[in-house]
Amino acid sequence: MQYRAQEHHHVPKKTTDVFDSTHYRDLLHSKVTVDGKEIPYNFFSDSRDIALGLSTDGFAPFKKRKQTTWPFIFVNYNLPPDVRVHMGNVMEAGTIPGPKKPKDADSFFFPAVQELKQLEVGVVAFDSLSNSLFVMRSFLIRVFGDIPAISMVMRVKGHNGTRPCRLCNIIGIGAPGTKTLYVPLDRHNLEFGATYTGPVQYDAASLPLRTHSEFMAQAHEVQNSATDAEERKLSQKYGIKGVPLLSTLSSLSFPTSFPYDFMHMIWENLIPNLVLFWTGQFKDLDHGEDADYRLMPTVWEAIGEVCGASSRTIPSAFGAPTPNVASEKYQFSAENWSFWTLYLAPSLLKGRFRNARYHKHFIELVQLLNICLQFEIKDEEIETLQVGMIKWVQDYERYVRPNSGCIFAYMLLCTVDSIIVLTPNDSLLAPSRFTSFCILREALSLLVQCGLIGHF
């Protein structure tokens, strides 16, 4: 419990944990506010104050996977990073029963939020080190989970909305003949609906990011609507359904305190979808046999056989054995995708594409992911990630568009530049789950700031 105050030391321009985040550093100089009333002390002014994180997600507890339940779990950041997420150290505050996703999650979170408010004011506790009583305070500084879960607790539309991104105000556009929305950066030569009011080109380096004050003003505007019709109109306009209960906690900032999950973003979505793309199985689209990004079936089968045989020569310390990626892809976990991407694929894919630029493009992604997985990261490396990811997506548009047509290029673009956080029950191929480039760009920064990177 002494890690935050005594063991962790903040080094400027370097991030190693959540306590190096800009959000946490700002809280140190901010007064605590409870129900609109300012309390005469700053956040974490006592070395014994506790920093908390909240995680929630839906999962299917039974084999048939027809019913779901939603636990919400607290993580104690005062513990060292290598033990804070161990089973014995996390705290399950409650479980929202199934069989389906709750329509009003705030009604279940209400008791926990009330206790969090009480903990912001403080409760009397015993300090065994000093053998004395003291006022213990705890502050929730981060909430994380998959996109449906965080959309639920933030009360935002999420991936199905016209404004699908919780970090920015990018506007989705519909593919001709479908209701599916996509969010490409370059929208030249696309058919826009009569109601589209967005730009034809988004600058990936200067996206229209949401701020806390803007988010809350829009949330209150939606909630205070005079009629149901006006509420629906404003909700669609802003991508916000109402005022979230968690906004009553002054330790949280919307949307900064709600980062995207790196594991689901990369290992459960981006990489598997790239594999589907390379093998001509991405969506029900005609990739064309002459597309130079496609790997021939015999080539992919050979790569799969090498993957399956790799466990015989790779020490078990590297992780679980890698299944045959061609015939046993269904067995791949996030750990398998991580190892395959970082250690096997760079060599196995070399010389396999008919155009070498696709392998080079993939290697550029691997280099960026390796930066993300460092145990500490410098500010200049965050800049490298932002610039690198922007270039990677722009290169994708330039490479694929001549081969596959604009709409298909955008479909994969929205995959590779997104953080798609899905539960095991969700379809990784659901087109409505594709969100905007800003999710990846900003989330990488948030993950670094919040200390997620390097602590999986």
ZIHUZI-V10698 format. One record per run of one state. SS is the DSSP state (H for helix, E for strand, L for the rest). FROM is the first residue (numbers start at 1). TO is the last residue. If there is no record, write none. Layout:
SS_FROM_TO / SS_FROM_TO
This chain:
L_1_2 / H_3_7 / L_8_13 / E_14_15 / L_16_17 / H_18_20 / L_21_21 / H_22_27 / L_28_30 / E_31_34 / L_35_36 / E_37_42 / L_43_49 / E_50_59 / L_60_68 / E_69_76 / L_77_90 / E_91_96 / L_97_104 / H_105_121 / L_122_122 / E_123_127 / L_128_131 / E_132_136 / L_137_137 / E_138_145 / L_146_146 / H_147_154 / L_155_155 / E_156_156 / L_157_157 / H_158_160 / L_161_167 / E_168_168 / L_169_172 / E_173_174 / L_175_180 / E_181_182 / L_183_185 / E_186_186 / L_187_200 / E_201_201 / L_202_208 / E_209_209 / L_210_211 / H_212_223 / L_224_227 / H_228_238 / L_239_239 / E_240_240 / L_241_244 / H_245_248 / E_249_249 / L_250_261 / H_262_278 / L_279_296 / H_297_312 / L_313_315 / H_316_318 / L_319_328 / H_329_331 / L_332_333 / H_334_348 / L_349_356 / H_357_372 / L_373_376 / E_377_378 / H_379_404 / L_405_405 / H_406_416 / L_417_430 / H_431_433 / L_434_437 / H_438_450 / L_451_456
